[in-house]
Amino acid sequence: MRAPLYALLSLMLLATPVLAVQPDEILQDPALEARARELSQGLRCLVCRNENIDDSNAELARDLRLLLRERLVAGDSDEAAVAFIVDRYGEYVLLNPTTQGTNLLLWLAGPLMLLGGLGISLTYLRRRRGATETPVAALSEAEKTRLDQIMRD
């Protein structure tokens, strides 16, 4: 008796992101709707942060979905529709930011810091190994006798 109930609950939890797009938002043309769904996967909900606008129930996400569909119905290309939204809300609305301009610095900062850390580590290890490889000078006869004397006392 419980197994079907658990299965139903599991399916309901999996289907919750689908419920974010309201029936009144869906376009009549299946090709345009498919384009809108594909484009909205790359647009961030500004309220929910790391969630795309199709998965978000926020009012702003709904507005973005409607705006995107409006631009597609008006005849904009995919790039033009996304560019319109980016011009209006800023590049933060993109889930995958571009690698141009100031973003290039952010994309390169991680690998450059990793390479810098590796360079510092290698330099440290080389110096440390070089310090331990210096030969220890043999004790003179006077030092040997003094050491023997200390050890006996």
N, C-alpha and C positions, 0 to 999 in steps of 0.2 A: 504494500500500500504506500509506503514512504518513497520507494524508488521512483515512481512516476512523478510524485510531488517534487522531489529533488531535481529530477530531469527538467521539469517545467520551470522551476526557479532558476536553474542554470541557464536555460535558454532565454529567460527574461533578462538576466543580468548581461548576457552577451548581446542582446538586442537593444540595450539602452542607448548606445551611441547612434543607432539608426533613427531613434525617435527625435533627435535634435532637429533634423530638417522637418519642418511642419508640412502637412499636406498642402496648405495654401501657398507654399513657396515653390513647390515642384512645377517645373515648366511642362507645357503640353507636348512640346517637341522632344522626343526621347534623345535625339542627338545633342540638342542644346543642353538638356539636363545632364547627360553624361559628361559633356565638356565642363559644365558648372561644377559637378561633383569632383572631377579630376583637378580642376583649378583650386577649388576650396580646400583640398588636401594640403596644399602648400601655403595656405594663409592662416596666420596665427590669430586666435581669439585674444583680443587685447585685455580682456578681463581675466581669462583663465590661464594666461601665460602660455604654457607649452601644450596647448590643445588646439587642433585645427578648428576652423569655424563650423565644419559639418558636425563635429562631435560635441560642440558646446551648446548649452541651453541659454546662454546669456543673451540679453536683448541686443547688445552691440554685435554679437556674432550673427544674430538674425538679420540685423541691419546690413552687415557686410554680405551675407548670403543673398539678400534681396538686391543689393547694389550690384553685385557680381552678375546676377541673372539679368538685371536690367540692362547692363552694359552688353551682355551677350545677345539679348533680344534686339538691342539697337544696332547690332551688326559689327561690334568690335571684334577684333581677333583676340585670341587668348592672351597674347603679349600686351595688347592695348588695354584689355580689361584689367589685367593685373597691374599694369603701369598706372592706370587711373587710380586704383585703390592705393598703391604705394605713394603716388603723388599726394593723395588726400590724407593718409594716415602715417606716412613715413615708412622707412625701410624695416622698421621693427615688426611690421605686420607679416613679413615673410618668415616662414619657418626655416628656410635655408637661405640665409643672406647671400648677397652677391660677393664676389671676390674682387671688387673694384674699389678704388678710392681709399677711404679711411678703413674700410673693412679688410683691405689687403693686409694692413698692419696687424689686425686682430687674427687673421688666418695664419700669418707667419710667426706671430709671437710665440706660440706654443712650441713649434718645432725648433725655432731659434734658441729658446730657453733650454730645451732639452739638449741641443748640441753644445750650448755653453756649459751646462752642467756636466756633460760628458767630458768636455775639454778640461774643466777644472779638476774633475776626478782623476783623469789620466795624468795630469801634471802632478797632482798630489801623490799619487801612487808611484810615479817615477822618482820623485824626490825622496820619498820614504824608502824605496828600495835602494836608491843610491846611497843613502845615509847608513844603511845597515851593511853595505858591502865594503866599507872602509876597513882595512885590516887592522887588527889590534896589535900594537907594538909589544914585542916580548919584554918581559921584566928584566931589569938589569940585576947583577949579582947582589948589589946592596938592597934593592927592593925585595928580592927573593928572601934574603936573610931576615929583613924586617918583617916580612909577611909570615915567615916561619915563627918568628918570635911572638908575633901577635896571636897566632893560632895556638901556640902552646900556653899562653897566659889565660 
